[in-house]
Amino acid sequence: MIAALAMALSSLSVVSNSSRLRQFTPKPAAIPAMASTTDPVIEIGNQNENKDTPMTHDHETTSDNTTLAADPVCGMKIDPKTAAATREHDGTTFYFCSTGCAARFDADPHKYGHPHAH
């Protein structure tokens, strides 16, 4: 008996909802705003790379007198105190922003323009 009542109420619900949907009129779609006509600006790192001696240690000084060194692989300026990795090679200490850059350097240090490269 309860199941029959539940099925009857379900049928009434379906019929009333379908009647409401027949009366529904959607609003017209809004006109999209015009897309910007300006060109995007694309910035690429290492544009000022010194091609003659790419692994010379470019040092910068910050406002708190911290000297920054350039990662020889990607060129990122990093604080030697917080470098992710360091390597000694031919008497020179190199600082790296990540262990990934250090691994690439380890694979072939001369590829990155080491001053003693042939």
Secondary structure as GFF3:
##gff-version 3
##sequence-region A 1 118
A	DSSP	alpha_helix	2	23	.	.	.	ID=ss1
A	DSSP	beta_strand	59	61	.	.	.	ID=ss2
A	DSSP	beta_strand	67	70	.	.	.	ID=ss3
A	DSSP	beta_strand	77	78	.	.	.	ID=ss4
A	DSSP	three_ten_helix	80	82	.	.	.	ID=ss5
A	DSSP	beta_strand	85	89	.	.	.	ID=ss6
A	DSSP	beta_strand	92	96	.	.	.	ID=ss7
A	DSSP	alpha_helix	99	107	.	.	.	ID=ss8
A	DSSP	three_ten_helix	109	112	.	.	.	ID=ss9
###
